[in-house]
Amino acid sequence: MGMRTPKTSAKSAKKPARKRVAAKAKVAKPVLLAGGNPQIAKGYGDAPVAAYIAAMPGWKREVGRRLDKLIVRTVPGVVKAVKWNSPLYGVEGPEGGNGWFLSFHCFTRYVKVTFFRGASLRPLPPGASKQKDVRYLDIHEDDMLDEARFAAWVKQASQLPGVRM
């Protein structure tokens, strides 16, 4: 008697190899924290900042886009990051460290721009802080942003020593 080999049914032998279809990854909506501030994972570069801006609710998203565009245009080579659920903007320091000069954050009724060395800017940004060097600019839904003044503040802020975070 000879050895028998397992038989494959003609039906299974003729089946074409199944094509693998990549399942569409479900993109989770970012969680909005108090005041509608997006919860975005800490990260460096343009991608996390773009994700933060995309997750800003309602009219605040357009404010975020405008701020980002003005900052990038005013400070070529600006360094970006998201830390503490807020985008940060800085310049490369002399020893490779980042000197952060600006951040913004969503609140219920406005977007707060923080100039970390804002007390040195001229004219002085309107919002006072408990920290002597920090100044704020609050942007409400119907506010007209003075882009020329904002760009001047950004330019000045980027030339001051940044803060390390």
C-alpha positions as CSV (number, residue, x, y, z in Angstrom):
1,M,0.0,0.0,0.0
2,G,1.3,3.4,-0.9
3,M,1.4,6.6,1.3
4,R,-1.6,8.8,0.9
5,T,-1.3,12.5,0.7
6,P,-4.0,14.7,2.1
7,K,-6.5,15.7,-0.4
8,T,-7.6,19.2,-0.8
9,S,-11.0,19.7,-2.1
10,A,-11.2,21.3,-5.5
11,K,-13.5,23.9,-4.0
12,S,-10.9,25.2,-1.6
13,A,-8.0,25.0,-4.0
14,K,-9.8,27.3,-6.4
15,K,-10.5,30.0,-3.8
16,P,-8.7,33.2,-4.6
17,A,-6.5,34.6,-1.9
18,R,-8.5,37.0,0.2
19,K,-7.5,40.6,-0.3
20,R,-6.8,42.3,3.0
21,V,-8.7,45.5,3.2
22,A,-7.3,48.0,5.7
23,A,-10.0,48.8,8.1
24,K,-10.5,52.5,8.4
25,A,-9.0,53.6,11.7
26,K,-11.5,55.3,13.9
27,V,-10.3,58.7,14.7
28,A,-11.4,59.6,18.2
29,K,-12.8,63.0,18.7
30,P,-10.5,64.9,21.1
31,V,-11.9,65.4,24.6
32,L,-12.8,69.0,25.4
33,L,-11.8,70.0,28.8
34,A,-13.2,72.9,30.9
35,G,-14.0,75.9,28.8
36,G,-13.8,73.8,25.6
37,N,-10.0,73.5,25.6
38,P,-9.0,70.4,23.5
39,Q,-7.1,67.7,25.3
40,I,-4.2,66.9,23.0
41,A,-1.2,64.7,23.8
42,K,2.1,66.4,24.5
43,G,4.1,66.6,21.3
44,Y,6.6,68.6,19.4
45,G,6.3,70.0,15.9
46,D,3.6,71.2,13.6
47,A,1.4,68.1,13.8
48,P,0.3,68.3,17.4
49,V,-0.4,72.1,17.1
50,A,-2.4,71.4,14.0
51,A,-4.4,68.8,15.8
52,Y,-5.0,71.2,18.7
53,I,-6.3,73.9,16.3
54,A,-8.5,71.4,14.4
55,A,-10.0,70.4,17.7
56,M,-10.8,73.9,18.9
57,P,-14.6,74.3,19.1
58,G,-16.6,76.6,16.9
59,W,-15.4,80.2,16.2
60,K,-12.2,79.5,18.3
61,R,-10.8,77.2,15.6
62,E,-10.6,80.1,13.1
63,V,-8.9,82.3,15.8
64,G,-6.4,79.5,16.3
65,R,-5.7,79.2,12.5
66,R,-5.2,83.0,12.2
67,L,-2.9,83.1,15.3
68,D,-0.8,80.2,14.0
69,K,-0.6,81.7,10.5
70,L,0.5,85.1,11.8
71,I,3.1,83.6,14.1
72,V,4.6,81.4,11.4
73,R,4.7,84.3,9.0
74,T,6.2,86.7,11.6
75,V,8.8,84.3,12.9
76,P,10.2,82.1,10.2
77,G,11.5,78.8,11.6
78,V,9.4,79.1,14.8
79,V,9.4,76.0,16.9
80,K,6.0,74.5,18.0
81,A,4.8,72.1,20.6
82,V,1.7,71.2,22.6
83,K,2.2,71.0,26.4
84,W,-0.4,71.2,29.1
85,N,-3.1,71.1,26.4
86,S,-1.9,74.4,24.9
87,P,0.2,75.2,21.8
88,L,3.5,76.8,22.5
89,Y,5.7,78.8,20.1
90,G,9.4,79.4,20.5
91,V,12.8,79.9,19.0
92,E,15.7,77.6,19.1
93,G,18.0,78.6,21.9
94,P,21.8,78.9,21.7
95,E,22.4,75.5,23.4
96,G,19.7,73.7,21.5
97,G,17.0,74.3,24.0
98,N,13.7,76.0,23.2
99,G,12.9,79.4,24.4
100,W,9.1,79.6,24.5
101,F,7.7,83.1,23.9
102,L,3.9,82.6,23.4
103,S,1.1,80.2,24.0
104,F,-2.7,80.2,23.7
105,H,-5.5,78.4,25.4
106,C,-9.3,78.0,25.0
107,F,-11.7,79.3,27.7
108,T,-15.5,79.2,27.6
109,R,-15.9,82.7,26.1
110,Y,-12.5,83.6,24.7
111,V,-9.0,82.4,23.6
112,K,-6.3,83.6,25.9
113,V,-2.9,84.4,24.3
114,T,0.0,84.4,26.8
115,F,3.2,86.3,26.1
116,F,5.6,84.9,28.6
117,R,7.8,88.1,28.6
118,G,4.9,90.3,27.7
119,A,5.8,93.0,30.3
120,S,8.7,93.9,27.9
121,L,6.5,94.4,24.9
122,R,5.5,97.8,23.5
123,P,2.8,98.8,23.6
124,L,2.0,96.6,26.6
125,P,-0.6,93.8,25.9
126,P,-3.8,94.6,27.8
127,G,-4.1,91.7,30.2
128,A,-2.2,91.8,33.5
129,S,-1.0,88.7,35.3
130,K,0.0,87.7,38.8
131,Q,3.4,86.9,37.3
132,K,5.3,90.1,36.7
133,D,6.7,89.2,33.3
134,V,3.5,87.7,31.8
135,R,0.9,89.6,29.8
136,Y,-2.3,88.4,28.1
137,L,-4.4,89.1,25.2
138,D,-8.0,87.8,25.4
139,I,-9.8,87.3,22.1
140,H,-13.6,87.1,22.2
141,E,-15.9,85.9,19.5
142,D,-16.8,89.3,18.1
143,D,-13.3,90.9,18.6
144,M,-11.4,92.3,15.7
145,L,-7.8,91.2,16.0
146,D,-5.4,93.9,15.2
147,E,-3.1,91.7,13.1
148,A,-0.4,94.4,12.7
149,R,-0.2,95.0,16.4
150,F,-0.3,91.2,17.2
151,A,2.5,90.6,14.6
152,A,4.6,93.3,16.2
153,W,4.1,91.7,19.7
154,V,5.1,88.3,18.3
155,K,8.2,89.7,16.6
156,Q,9.3,91.5,19.8
157,A,8.5,88.5,22.0
158,S,10.5,86.1,19.7
159,Q,13.6,88.3,20.1
160,L,13.4,88.3,23.9
161,P,14.9,85.5,26.0
162,G,12.3,82.7,26.0
163,V,11.2,80.6,29.0
164,R,12.2,77.0,29.4
165,M,9.4,74.6,30.1
